[in-house]
Amino acid sequence: MNSNQNKAIQVNGLQKAYKKLQVLKGVDFEVEKGSIFALLGSNGAGKTTIIKILTTLLKKDVGTASVNGFDVATRPGLVRQSISLTGQFAAVDEVLTGRENLIMIAKLRHLENPRQVADELLNRFSLADAADRRVVTYSGGMSRRLDIAMSLVGKPQLIFLDEPTTGLDPEGRIEVWKTVKALAANGTTVFLTTQYLEEAEQLADQIAILHEGKIIANGTLADLKKLFPPAKVEYIEKQPTLEEIFLAIIGKKEEK
């Protein structure tokens, strides 16, 4: 029991098919509380399907999944109360100001002092100077930071970020990376899907690679580097990038 108390997510034997297409073929992994977990995979690998099952938006076919100790199938309401989901596209209202967006979410969550909640998050995400500007004037990085701030209204224990930096320029991406690191430093568990391998390399405590419906590698960046063929150069050993590791692991699986 005690070992399970440190797990934010536990997934065993997860399967999901759409009509005749088997998307998940028995997925297993665990996520430690307060960590950043990155799920990597090509387009169509099933990353978003896993997020939808874990956030109770989609029913699994086979297997078990629990989030913050609550089974997603039997206690979906308690799962939803303890999590937040930020999708691939910012869910901000561009007509409203940054402050108005946050106040609206705080009111929808029936929180006391919505203005105070908004002000705290604006400060935390370095948006106080832009608080009373309409979001349509924000840069991509600012808009994404506001989106993540909105998902933290009500202090969820676990936040799902589905490809959070898609479409952002390098500066905006770095802004979001800093935000994600700060979330984990404050004790929030972060579940991240990304196609940007550098993003996982920068952020994740644990990295899982999803390929053809199964997790084919799972561990720290150092663990994954051990799966990469050792360098043959005699003078200096070049450290492989996560991209090289990812392609090598997927290539091995496709050869079999």
CYANA upper distance limits for C-alpha pairs under 8 A (distance plus 0.5 A):
  1 MET  CA      5 GLN  CA      7.05
  2 ASN  CA      6 ASN  CA      7.79
  3 SER  CA      7 LYS  CA      7.92
  5 GLN  CA     69 GLY  CA      8.00
  6 ASN  CA     32 GLU  CA      6.32
  6 ASN  CA     33 LYS  CA      6.07
  7 LYS  CA     30 GLU  CA      7.15
  7 LYS  CA     31 VAL  CA      6.14
  7 LYS  CA     32 GLU  CA      5.04
  7 LYS  CA     33 LYS  CA      5.88
  7 LYS  CA     68 ASN  CA      7.69
  7 LYS  CA     69 GLY  CA      8.27
  8 ALA  CA     30 GLU  CA      8.11
  8 ALA  CA     31 VAL  CA      6.03
  8 ALA  CA     32 GLU  CA      6.01
  8 ALA  CA     33 LYS  CA      5.28
  8 ALA  CA     67 VAL  CA      6.25
  8 ALA  CA     68 ASN  CA      5.23
  8 ALA  CA     69 GLY  CA      7.53
  8 ALA  CA    158 LEU  CA      7.97
  8 ALA  CA    189 THR  CA      7.68
  9 ILE  CA     29 PHE  CA      8.48
  9 ILE  CA     30 GLU  CA      5.94
  9 ILE  CA     31 VAL  CA      5.49
  9 ILE  CA     32 GLU  CA      7.70
  9 ILE  CA     65 ALA  CA      7.85
  9 ILE  CA     66 SER  CA      6.19
  9 ILE  CA     67 VAL  CA      5.14
  9 ILE  CA     68 ASN  CA      6.73
  9 ILE  CA     69 GLY  CA      8.03
 10 GLN  CA     28 ASP  CA      8.32
 10 GLN  CA     29 PHE  CA      6.72
 10 GLN  CA     30 GLU  CA      5.09
 10 GLN  CA     31 VAL  CA      7.19
 10 GLN  CA     64 THR  CA      8.48
 10 GLN  CA     65 ALA  CA      6.14
 10 GLN  CA     66 SER  CA      5.78
 10 GLN  CA     67 VAL  CA      7.25
 11 VAL  CA     27 VAL  CA      7.46
 11 VAL  CA     28 ASP  CA      5.59
 11 VAL  CA     29 PHE  CA      5.80
 11 VAL  CA     30 GLU  CA      6.73
 11 VAL  CA     63 GLY  CA      8.19
 11 VAL  CA     64 THR  CA      6.35
 11 VAL  CA     65 ALA  CA      4.91
 11 VAL  CA     66 SER  CA      7.08
 12 ASN  CA     26 GLY  CA      7.88
 12 ASN  CA     27 VAL  CA      6.72
 12 ASN  CA     28 ASP  CA      5.00
 12 ASN  CA     29 PHE  CA      7.33
 12 ASN  CA     63 GLY  CA      6.14
 12 ASN  CA     64 THR  CA      5.77
 12 ASN  CA     65 ALA  CA      6.90
 13 GLY  CA     25 LYS  CA      8.24
 13 GLY  CA     26 GLY  CA      4.68
 13 GLY  CA     27 VAL  CA      5.55
 13 GLY  CA     28 ASP  CA      6.13
 13 GLY  CA     62 VAL  CA      7.38
 13 GLY  CA     63 GLY  CA      4.99
 13 GLY  CA     64 THR  CA      7.14
 14 LEU  CA     24 LEU  CA      7.10
 14 LEU  CA     25 LYS  CA      7.39
 14 LEU  CA     26 GLY  CA      5.18
 14 LEU  CA     27 VAL  CA      5.21
 14 LEU  CA     28 ASP  CA      7.25
 14 LEU  CA     60 LYS  CA      7.47
 14 LEU  CA     61 ASP  CA      8.04
 14 LEU  CA     62 VAL  CA      6.13
 14 LEU  CA     63 GLY  CA      4.85
 14 LEU  CA     64 THR  CA      6.78
 14 LEU  CA     65 ALA  CA      7.93
 15 GLN  CA     22 GLN  CA      8.25
 15 GLN  CA     23 VAL  CA      7.94
 15 GLN  CA     24 LEU  CA      5.12
 15 GLN  CA     25 LYS  CA      5.49
 15 GLN  CA     26 GLY  CA      5.58
 15 GLN  CA     27 VAL  CA      7.29
 15 GLN  CA     60 LYS  CA      6.87
 15 GLN  CA     61 ASP  CA      6.08
 15 GLN  CA     62 VAL  CA      5.46
 15 GLN  CA     63 GLY  CA      6.82
 16 LYS  CA     22 GLN  CA      6.66
 16 LYS  CA     23 VAL  CA      6.20
 16 LYS  CA     24 LEU  CA      5.43
 16 LYS  CA     25 LYS  CA      7.53
 16 LYS  CA     60 LYS  CA      6.07
 16 LYS  CA     61 ASP  CA      5.62
 16 LYS  CA     62 VAL  CA      7.47
 17 ALA  CA     21 LEU  CA      5.87
 17 ALA  CA     22 GLN  CA      4.63
 17 ALA  CA     23 VAL  CA      5.83
 17 ALA  CA     24 LEU  CA      7.29
 17 ALA  CA     61 ASP  CA      7.74
 18 TYR  CA     22 GLN  CA      6.98
 18 TYR  CA     23 VAL  CA      7.63
 22 GLN  CA    213 GLY  CA      8.01
 23 VAL  CA     45 ALA  CA      7.80
 23 VAL  CA     46 GLY  CA      6.43
 23 VAL  CA    212 GLU  CA      7.92
 23 VAL  CA    213 GLY  CA      5.84
 24 LEU  CA     46 GLY  CA      7.06
 24 LEU  CA    212 GLU  CA      8.20
 24 LEU  CA    213 GLY  CA      4.63
 24 LEU  CA    214 LYS  CA      6.93
 25 LYS  CA    212 GLU  CA      8.44
 25 LYS  CA    213 GLY  CA      5.39
 25 LYS  CA    214 LYS  CA      6.28
 26 GLY  CA     63 GLY  CA      8.03
 26 GLY  CA    213 GLY  CA      7.73
 26 GLY  CA    214 LYS  CA      6.64
 27 VAL  CA    213 GLY  CA      7.75
 27 VAL  CA    214 LYS  CA      5.84
 27 VAL  CA    215 ILE  CA      6.51
 28 ASP  CA    215 ILE  CA      7.49
 29 PHE  CA    215 ILE  CA      8.46
 29 PHE  CA    218 ASN  CA      8.46
 31 VAL  CA     35 SER  CA      7.80
 31 VAL  CA     37 PHE  CA      7.03
 32 GLU  CA    189 THR  CA      8.19
 33 LYS  CA    187 GLY  CA      8.28
 33 LYS  CA    188 THR  CA      8.09
 33 LYS  CA    189 THR  CA      6.00
 34 GLY  CA    184 ALA  CA      6.19
 34 GLY  CA    185 ALA  CA      8.22
 34 GLY  CA    187 GLY  CA      5.22
 34 GLY  CA    188 THR  CA      5.63
 34 GLY  CA    189 THR  CA      4.70
 34 GLY  CA    190 VAL  CA      7.81
 35 SER  CA    184 ALA  CA      6.59
 35 SER  CA    187 GLY  CA      8.35
 35 SER  CA    188 THR  CA      7.99
 35 SER  CA    189 THR  CA      5.65
 35 SER  CA    190 VAL  CA      6.79
 35 SER  CA    204 ALA  CA      8.29
 35 SER  CA    205 ASP  CA      6.69
 35 SER  CA    206 GLN  CA      8.34
 36 ILE  CA    184 ALA  CA      7.08
 36 ILE  CA    189 THR  CA      6.63
 36 ILE  CA    190 VAL  CA      5.19
 36 ILE  CA    191 PHE  CA      6.57
 36 ILE  CA    192 LEU  CA      7.73
 36 ILE  CA    203 LEU  CA      7.36
 36 ILE  CA    204 ALA  CA      5.45
 36 ILE  CA    205 ASP  CA      5.85
 36 ILE  CA    206 GLN  CA      7.18
 37 PHE  CA    190 VAL  CA      6.70
 37 PHE  CA    191 PHE  CA      5.47
 37 PHE  CA    192 LEU  CA      6.48
 37 PHE  CA    204 ALA  CA      6.00
 37 PHE  CA    205 ASP  CA      6.61
 37 PHE  CA    206 GLN  CA      5.48
 37 PHE  CA    207 ILE  CA      6.46
 37 PHE  CA    208 ALA  CA      8.31
 38 ALA  CA    191 PHE  CA      6.65
 38 ALA  CA    192 LEU  CA      5.20
 38 ALA  CA    193 THR  CA      6.13
 38 ALA  CA    194 THR  CA      7.65
 38 ALA  CA    200 ALA  CA      6.38
 38 ALA  CA    204 ALA  CA      6.18
 38 ALA  CA    205 ASP  CA      8.43
 38 ALA  CA    206 GLN  CA      6.81
 38 ALA  CA    207 ILE  CA      5.33
 38 ALA  CA    208 ALA  CA      6.81
 39 LEU  CA     47 LYS  CA      7.42
 39 LEU  CA    191 PHE  CA      8.15
 39 LEU  CA    192 LEU  CA      6.62
 39 LEU  CA    193 THR  CA      5.27
 39 LEU  CA    194 THR  CA      7.17
 39 LEU  CA    207 ILE  CA      6.55
 39 LEU  CA    208 ALA  CA      5.51
 39 LEU  CA    209 ILE  CA      6.51
 39 LEU  CA    210 LEU  CA      7.45
 40 LEU  CA     47 LYS  CA      8.01
 40 LEU  CA    193 THR  CA      6.57
 40 LEU  CA    194 THR  CA      6.25
 40 LEU  CA    195 GLN  CA      6.74
 40 LEU  CA    197 LEU  CA      8.02
 40 LEU  CA    200 ALA  CA      8.40
 40 LEU  CA    207 ILE  CA      7.74
 40 LEU  CA    208 ALA  CA      6.59
 40 LEU  CA    209 ILE  CA      5.27
 40 LEU  CA    210 LEU  CA      6.51
 41 GLY  CA     45 ALA  CA      6.09
 41 GLY  CA     46 GLY  CA      8.27
 41 GLY  CA     47 LYS  CA      7.30
 41 GLY  CA    194 THR  CA      8.03
 41 GLY  CA    195 GLN  CA      7.02
 41 GLY  CA    209 ILE  CA      6.27
 41 GLY  CA    210 LEU  CA      5.50
 41 GLY  CA    211 HIS  CA      6.64
 42 SER  CA    195 GLN  CA      7.17
 42 SER  CA    210 LEU  CA      8.48
 42 SER  CA    211 HIS  CA      7.92
 43 ASN  CA    195 GLN  CA      8.34
 45 ALA  CA    210 LEU  CA      6.83
 45 ALA  CA    211 HIS  CA      6.25
 45 ALA  CA    212 GLU  CA      6.46
 45 ALA  CA    213 GLY  CA      6.84
 46 GLY  CA     50 ILE  CA      6.86
 46 GLY  CA    210 LEU  CA      7.95
 46 GLY  CA    213 GLY  CA      7.02
 47 LYS  CA     51 ILE  CA      7.01
 47 LYS  CA    193 THR  CA      7.14
 47 LYS  CA    210 LEU  CA      7.83
 48 THR  CA     52 LYS  CA      6.58
 48 THR  CA    162 ASP  CA      7.64
 48 THR  CA    193 THR  CA      8.37
 49 THR  CA     53 ILE  CA      6.79
 49 THR  CA     58 LEU  CA      8.17
 50 ILE  CA     54 LEU  CA      6.69
 51 ILE  CA     55 THR  CA      6.52
 51 ILE  CA    160 PHE  CA      7.93
 51 ILE  CA    162 ASP  CA      8.25
 52 LYS  CA     56 THR  CA      6.61
 52 LYS  CA     57 LEU  CA      5.38
 52 LYS  CA     58 LEU  CA      5.79
 53 ILE  CA     57 LEU  CA      6.38
 53 ILE  CA     58 LEU  CA      5.25
 53 ILE  CA     59 LYS  CA      6.36
 53 ILE  CA     60 LYS  CA      6.70
 53 ILE  CA     72 VAL  CA      8.03
 54 LEU  CA     65 ALA  CA      7.42
 54 LEU  CA     66 SER  CA      8.01
 54 LEU  CA     67 VAL  CA      7.41
 54 LEU  CA     72 VAL  CA      6.94
 55 THR  CA     72 VAL  CA      8.04
 55 THR  CA     79 VAL  CA      7.68
 55 THR  CA     80 ARG  CA      7.15
 55 THR  CA     83 ILE  CA      8.13
 55 THR  CA     85 LEU  CA      7.99
 56 THR  CA     72 VAL  CA      6.52
 56 THR  CA     73 ALA  CA      8.03
 56 THR  CA     76 PRO  CA      6.50
 56 THR  CA     79 VAL  CA      8.14
 56 THR  CA     80 ARG  CA      7.85
 59 LYS  CA     73 ALA  CA      7.80
 64 THR  CA     71 ASP  CA      8.03
 65 ALA  CA     71 ASP  CA      6.45
 65 ALA  CA     72 VAL  CA      6.47
 65 ALA  CA     73 ALA  CA      8.34
 66 SER  CA     70 PHE  CA      5.59
 66 SER  CA     71 ASP  CA      4.70
 66 SER  CA     72 VAL  CA      6.04
 67 VAL  CA     71 ASP  CA      6.99
 67 VAL  CA     72 VAL  CA      7.28
 67 VAL  CA     79 VAL  CA      6.63
 68 ASN  CA     79 VAL  CA      7.53
 68 ASN  CA     82 SER  CA      7.68
 68 ASN  CA    157 GLN  CA      8.27
 68 ASN  CA    158 LEU  CA      8.34
 70 PHE  CA     74 THR  CA      8.46
 70 PHE  CA     75 ARG  CA      6.40
 70 PHE  CA     76 PRO  CA      8.07
 70 PHE  CA     78 LEU  CA      7.15
 70 PHE  CA     79 VAL  CA      6.39
 71 ASP  CA     75 ARG  CA      5.93
 71 ASP  CA     76 PRO  CA      7.53
 71 ASP  CA     79 VAL  CA      8.02
 72 VAL  CA     76 PRO  CA      5.45
 72 VAL  CA     79 VAL  CA      6.94
 75 ARG  CA     79 VAL  CA      7.02
 76 PRO  CA     80 ARG  CA      6.70
 77 GLY  CA     81 GLN  CA      6.82
 78 LEU  CA     82 SER  CA      6.98
 79 VAL  CA     83 ILE  CA      6.98
 80 ARG  CA     84 SER  CA      7.87
 81 GLN  CA    156 PRO  CA      7.90
 82 SER  CA    156 PRO  CA      5.53
 82 SER  CA    157 GLN  CA      6.13
 82 SER  CA    158 LEU  CA      7.18
 83 ILE  CA    156 PRO  CA      5.44
 83 ILE  CA    157 GLN  CA      6.48
 83 ILE  CA    158 LEU  CA      5.33
 83 ILE  CA    159 ILE  CA      6.13
 83 ILE  CA    160 PHE  CA      8.05
 84 SER  CA    151 SER  CA      6.08
 84 SER  CA    152 LEU  CA      7.52
 84 SER  CA    156 PRO  CA      6.62
 84 SER  CA    158 LEU  CA      6.98
 84 SER  CA    159 ILE  CA      5.26
 84 SER  CA    160 PHE  CA      6.63
 85 LEU  CA    151 SER  CA      7.17
 85 LEU  CA    159 ILE  CA      6.35
 85 LEU  CA    160 PHE  CA      5.19
 85 LEU  CA    161 LEU  CA      6.74
 85 LEU  CA    162 ASP  CA      8.27
 86 THR  CA     90 ALA  CA      7.99
 86 THR  CA     91 ALA  CA      8.29
 86 THR  CA    147 ASP  CA      7.73
 86 THR  CA    148 ILE  CA      7.18
 86 THR  CA    151 SER  CA      7.10
 86 THR  CA    159 ILE  CA      8.07
 86 THR  CA    160 PHE  CA      6.54
 86 THR  CA    161 LEU  CA      5.50
 86 THR  CA    162 ASP  CA      6.73
 86 THR  CA    164 PRO  CA      7.92
 87 GLY  CA     91 ALA  CA      8.24
 87 GLY  CA    161 LEU  CA      6.80
 87 GLY  CA    162 ASP  CA      5.49
 87 GLY  CA    163 GLU  CA      7.69
 87 GLY  CA    164 PRO  CA      7.62
 88 GLN  CA    161 LEU  CA      8.28
 88 GLN  CA    162 ASP  CA      5.90
 88 GLN  CA    163 GLU  CA      5.84
 88 GLN  CA    164 PRO  CA      6.33
 88 GLN  CA    165 THR  CA      8.39
 88 GLN  CA    166 THR  CA      7.25
 89 PHE  CA    164 PRO  CA      8.36
 90 ALA  CA    143 SER  CA      7.48
 90 ALA  CA    144 ARG  CA      6.48
 90 ALA  CA    147 ASP  CA      6.18
 91 ALA  CA    147 ASP  CA      6.73
 92 VAL  CA    101 ASN  CA      7.35
 92 VAL  CA    135 VAL  CA      8.16
 92 VAL  CA    143 SER  CA      7.92
 92 VAL  CA    146 LEU  CA      8.04
 92 VAL  CA    147 ASP  CA      6.53
 93 ASP  CA    101 ASN  CA      7.10
 93 ASP  CA    135 VAL  CA      7.55
 94 GLU  CA    134 ARG  CA      6.82
 94 GLU  CA    135 VAL  CA      5.01
 94 GLU  CA    136 VAL  CA      5.16
 95 VAL  CA    134 ARG  CA      6.46
 95 VAL  CA    135 VAL  CA      7.04
 95 VAL  CA    136 VAL  CA      7.08
 96 LEU  CA    100 GLU  CA      6.26
 96 LEU  CA    101 ASN  CA      6.66
 96 LEU  CA    134 ARG  CA      5.79
 96 LEU  CA    135 VAL  CA      6.77
 97 THR  CA    101 ASN  CA      6.77
 97 THR  CA    131 ALA  CA      6.88
 97 THR  CA    132 ASP  CA      5.75
 97 THR  CA    133 ARG  CA      5.56
 97 THR  CA    134 ARG  CA      4.42
 97 THR  CA    135 VAL  CA      5.87
 98 GLY  CA    102 LEU  CA      7.04
 98 GLY  CA    122 LEU  CA      8.48
 98 GLY  CA    127 LEU  CA      8.36
 98 GLY  CA    130 ALA  CA      7.60
 98 GLY  CA    131 ALA  CA      5.38
 98 GLY  CA    132 ASP  CA      6.78
 98 GLY  CA    133 ARG  CA      7.14
 98 GLY  CA    134 ARG  CA      7.02
 98 GLY  CA    135 VAL  CA      6.40
 98 GLY  CA    146 LEU  CA      7.42
 99 ARG  CA    103 ILE  CA      6.67
 99 ARG  CA    115 ARG  CA      8.45
 99 ARG  CA    118 ALA  CA      6.55
 99 ARG  CA    119 ASP  CA      7.86
 99 ARG  CA    122 LEU  CA      7.90
 99 ARG  CA    131 ALA  CA      5.59
 99 ARG  CA    132 ASP  CA      6.71
100 GLU  CA    104 MET  CA      6.52
101 ASN  CA    105 ILE  CA      7.01
101 ASN  CA    150 MET  CA      8.02
102 LEU  CA    106 ALA  CA      6.72
102 LEU  CA    114 PRO  CA      8.35
102 LEU  CA    117 VAL  CA      8.32
102 LEU  CA    118 ALA  CA      5.68
102 LEU  CA    149 ALA  CA      8.25
102 LEU  CA    150 MET  CA      6.21
102 LEU  CA    153 VAL  CA      8.08
103 ILE  CA    107 LYS  CA      6.65
103 ILE  CA    114 PRO  CA      5.69
103 ILE  CA    115 ARG  CA      6.31
103 ILE  CA    117 VAL  CA      8.00
103 ILE  CA    118 ALA  CA      6.18
104 MET  CA    108 LEU  CA      6.73
104 MET  CA    114 PRO  CA      8.41
105 ILE  CA    109 ARG  CA      6.72
105 ILE  CA    150 MET  CA      7.24
105 ILE  CA    153 VAL  CA      7.49
106 ALA  CA    110 HIS  CA      6.78
106 ALA  CA    111 LEU  CA      6.00
106 ALA  CA    114 PRO  CA      5.63
106 ALA  CA    117 VAL  CA      7.62
106 ALA  CA    118 ALA  CA      8.12
106 ALA  CA    153 VAL  CA      6.65
106 ALA  CA    154 GLY  CA      7.80
107 LYS  CA    111 LEU  CA      6.45
107 LYS  CA    114 PRO  CA      6.64
109 ARG  CA    153 VAL  CA      8.46
109 ARG  CA    154 GLY  CA      7.60
111 LEU  CA    154 GLY  CA      7.83
113 ASN  CA    117 VAL  CA      6.89
114 PRO  CA    118 ALA  CA      6.65
115 ARG  CA    119 ASP  CA      6.65
116 GLN  CA    120 GLU  CA      6.70
117 VAL  CA    121 LEU  CA      6.92
117 VAL  CA    153 VAL  CA      7.80
118 ALA  CA    122 LEU  CA      6.58
119 ASP  CA    123 ASN  CA      6.72
119 ASP  CA    128 ALA  CA      7.90
120 GLU  CA    124 ARG  CA      6.65
121 LEU  CA    125 PHE  CA      6.54
121 LEU  CA    149 ALA  CA      6.61
122 LEU  CA    126 SER  CA      6.55
122 LEU  CA    127 LEU  CA      5.28
122 LEU  CA    128 ALA  CA      5.42
122 LEU  CA    131 ALA  CA      7.34
122 LEU  CA    146 LEU  CA      8.48
122 LEU  CA    149 ALA  CA      8.17
123 ASN  CA    127 LEU  CA      6.56
123 ASN  CA    128 ALA  CA      5.79
125 PHE  CA    145 ARG  CA      7.09
125 PHE  CA    146 LEU  CA      7.97
125 PHE  CA    149 ALA  CA      7.44
125 PHE  CA    179 THR  CA      7.70
127 LEU  CA    131 ALA  CA      6.40
127 LEU  CA    142 MET  CA      7.99
127 LEU  CA    146 LEU  CA      8.21
133 ARG  CA    137 THR  CA      7.47
134 ARG  CA    138 TYR  CA      8.01
135 VAL  CA    143 SER  CA      7.32
138 TYR  CA    142 MET  CA      6.20
138 TYR  CA    143 SER  CA      6.28
139 SER  CA    143 SER  CA      6.63
139 SER  CA    172 GLY  CA      8.40
140 GLY  CA    144 ARG  CA      6.67
140 GLY  CA    168 LEU  CA      6.45
140 GLY  CA    169 ASP  CA      8.20
140 GLY  CA    172 GLY  CA      6.76
141 GLY  CA    145 ARG  CA      6.65
141 GLY  CA    168 LEU  CA      7.09
141 GLY  CA    169 ASP  CA      8.43
141 GLY  CA    171 GLU  CA      7.92
141 GLY  CA    172 GLY  CA      4.42
141 GLY  CA    173 ARG  CA      7.16
141 GLY  CA    175 GLU  CA      6.76
141 GLY  CA    176 VAL  CA      7.19
142 MET  CA    146 LEU  CA      6.68
142 MET  CA    172 GLY  CA      7.92
143 SER  CA    147 ASP  CA      6.68
144 ARG  CA    148 ILE  CA      6.78
144 ARG  CA    164 PRO  CA      8.09
144 ARG  CA    165 THR  CA      8.35
144 ARG  CA    176 VAL  CA      7.70
145 ARG  CA    149 ALA  CA      6.59
145 ARG  CA    175 GLU  CA      8.25
145 ARG  CA    176 VAL  CA      6.85
145 ARG  CA    179 THR  CA      7.78
146 LEU  CA    150 MET  CA      6.60
147 ASP  CA    151 SER  CA      6.95
148 ILE  CA    152 LEU  CA      7.02
149 ALA  CA    153 VAL  CA      7.34
151 SER  CA    159 ILE  CA      8.10
152 LEU  CA    156 PRO  CA      6.64
152 LEU  CA    159 ILE  CA      8.31
156 PRO  CA    188 THR  CA      8.13
157 GLN  CA    187 GLY  CA      8.45
157 GLN  CA    188 THR  CA      5.96
157 GLN  CA    189 THR  CA      6.87
158 LEU  CA    188 THR  CA      6.25
158 LEU  CA    189 THR  CA      5.17
158 LEU  CA    190 VAL  CA      6.45
158 LEU  CA    191 PHE  CA      8.01
159 ILE  CA    188 THR  CA      7.71
159 ILE  CA    189 THR  CA      6.82
159 ILE  CA    190 VAL  CA      5.64
159 ILE  CA    191 PHE  CA      6.79
160 PHE  CA    190 VAL  CA      6.58
160 PHE  CA    191 PHE  CA      5.31
160 PHE  CA    192 LEU  CA      6.56
161 LEU  CA    190 VAL  CA      7.77
161 LEU  CA    191 PHE  CA      6.62
161 LEU  CA    192 LEU  CA      5.34
161 LEU  CA    193 THR  CA      6.96
162 ASP  CA    192 LEU  CA      6.45
162 ASP  CA    193 THR  CA      5.51
162 ASP  CA    194 THR  CA      7.45
163 GLU  CA    192 LEU  CA      7.43
163 GLU  CA    193 THR  CA      5.69
163 GLU  CA    194 THR  CA      5.14
163 GLU  CA    195 GLN  CA      7.63
164 PRO  CA    176 VAL  CA      8.28
164 PRO  CA    192 LEU  CA      8.31
164 PRO  CA    193 THR  CA      8.35
164 PRO  CA    194 THR  CA      7.97
165 THR  CA    172 GLY  CA      8.21
165 THR  CA    173 ARG  CA      6.05
165 THR  CA    176 VAL  CA      7.60
168 LEU  CA    172 GLY  CA      5.99
168 LEU  CA    173 ARG  CA      6.27
169 ASP  CA    173 ARG  CA      6.66
170 PRO  CA    174 ILE  CA      6.77
171 GLU  CA    175 GLU  CA      6.89
172 GLY  CA    176 VAL  CA      6.90
173 ARG  CA    177 TRP  CA      6.74
174 ILE  CA    178 LYS  CA      6.80
175 GLU  CA    179 THR  CA      6.95
176 VAL  CA    180 VAL  CA      6.70
177 TRP  CA    181 LYS  CA      6.73
177 TRP  CA    199 GLU  CA      8.22
177 TRP  CA    202 GLN  CA      8.43
177 TRP  CA    203 LEU  CA      7.51
178 LYS  CA    182 ALA  CA      6.72
179 THR  CA    183 LEU  CA      6.80
180 VAL  CA    184 ALA  CA      7.05
180 VAL  CA    190 VAL  CA      8.06
180 VAL  CA    203 LEU  CA      8.17
181 LYS  CA    185 ALA  CA      6.71
181 LYS  CA    203 LEU  CA      7.26
182 ALA  CA    186 ASN  CA      6.76
183 LEU  CA    187 GLY  CA      7.17
183 LEU  CA    188 THR  CA      5.96
183 LEU  CA    189 THR  CA      8.18
183 LEU  CA    190 VAL  CA      8.10
184 ALA  CA    188 THR  CA      5.41
184 ALA  CA    189 THR  CA      6.48
184 ALA  CA    190 VAL  CA      7.17
194 THR  CA    199 GLU  CA      7.75
194 THR  CA    200 ALA  CA      7.74
196 TYR  CA    200 ALA  CA      7.48
197 LEU  CA    201 GLU  CA      6.76
197 LEU  CA    242 LEU  CA      6.60
197 LEU  CA    243 GLU  CA      6.32
198 GLU  CA    202 GLN  CA      6.58
198 GLU  CA    242 LEU  CA      7.48
198 GLU  CA    243 GLU  CA      8.09
199 GLU  CA    203 LEU  CA      6.62
200 ALA  CA    204 ALA  CA      5.67
200 ALA  CA    207 ILE  CA      7.55
201 GLU  CA    221 LEU  CA      7.45
201 GLU  CA    242 LEU  CA      6.98
204 ALA  CA    220 THR  CA      8.36
205 ASP  CA    220 THR  CA      6.50
205 ASP  CA    221 LEU  CA      8.19
206 GLN  CA    218 ASN  CA      7.72
206 GLN  CA    219 GLY  CA      5.76
206 GLN  CA    220 THR  CA      5.11
206 GLN  CA    221 LEU  CA      7.53
207 ILE  CA    218 ASN  CA      6.17
207 ILE  CA    219 GLY  CA      5.98
207 ILE  CA    220 THR  CA      6.39
207 ILE  CA    221 LEU  CA      7.29
208 ALA  CA    215 ILE  CA      7.00
208 ALA  CA    216 ILE  CA      8.12
208 ALA  CA    217 ALA  CA      6.13
208 ALA  CA    218 ASN  CA      4.67
208 ALA  CA    219 GLY  CA      7.01
209 ILE  CA    215 ILE  CA      6.05
209 ILE  CA    216 ILE  CA      6.34
209 ILE  CA    217 ALA  CA      5.79
209 ILE  CA    218 ASN  CA      6.92
209 ILE  CA    246 PHE  CA      8.06
210 LEU  CA    214 LYS  CA      5.99
210 LEU  CA    215 ILE  CA      4.97
210 LEU  CA    216 ILE  CA      6.65
210 LEU  CA    217 ALA  CA      8.16
211 HIS  CA    215 ILE  CA      6.82
211 HIS  CA    216 ILE  CA      6.96
211 HIS  CA    250 ILE  CA      7.58
216 ILE  CA    249 ILE  CA      8.30
217 ALA  CA    224 LEU  CA      7.78
217 ALA  CA    249 ILE  CA      8.25
218 ASN  CA    224 LEU  CA      7.86
219 GLY  CA    223 ASP  CA      5.96
219 GLY  CA    224 LEU  CA      6.80
220 THR  CA    224 LEU  CA      6.87
221 LEU  CA    225 LYS  CA      6.70
221 LEU  CA    242 LEU  CA      8.13
222 ALA  CA    226 LYS  CA      7.17
223 ASP  CA    227 LEU  CA      7.70
224 LEU  CA    228 PHE  CA      7.57
224 LEU  CA    245 ILE  CA      7.50
225 LYS  CA    240 PRO  CA      7.45
225 LYS  CA    242 LEU  CA      8.28
225 LYS  CA    245 ILE  CA      7.12
226 LYS  CA    230 PRO  CA      8.45
227 LEU  CA    245 ILE  CA      7.90
227 LEU  CA    249 ILE  CA      8.01
228 PHE  CA    240 PRO  CA      8.02
228 PHE  CA    245 ILE  CA      6.15
228 PHE  CA    248 ALA  CA      7.35
228 PHE  CA    249 ILE  CA      8.13
231 ALA  CA    237 GLU  CA      6.37
231 ALA  CA    238 LYS  CA      7.21
232 LYS  CA    237 GLU  CA      8.17
233 VAL  CA    237 GLU  CA      6.68
240 PRO  CA    244 GLU  CA      6.56
240 PRO  CA    245 ILE  CA      7.17
241 THR  CA    245 ILE  CA      6.97
242 LEU  CA    246 PHE  CA      6.47
243 GLU  CA    247 LEU  CA      6.71
244 GLU  CA    248 ALA  CA      6.56
245 ILE  CA    249 ILE  CA      6.60
246 PHE  CA    250 ILE  CA      6.70
247 LEU  CA    251 GLY  CA      6.38
248 ALA  CA    252 LYS  CA      6.73
249 ILE  CA    253 LYS  CA      7.02
250 ILE  CA    254 GLU  CA      6.80
251 GLY  CA    255 GLU  CA      6.80
252 LYS  CA    256 LYS  CA      7.30
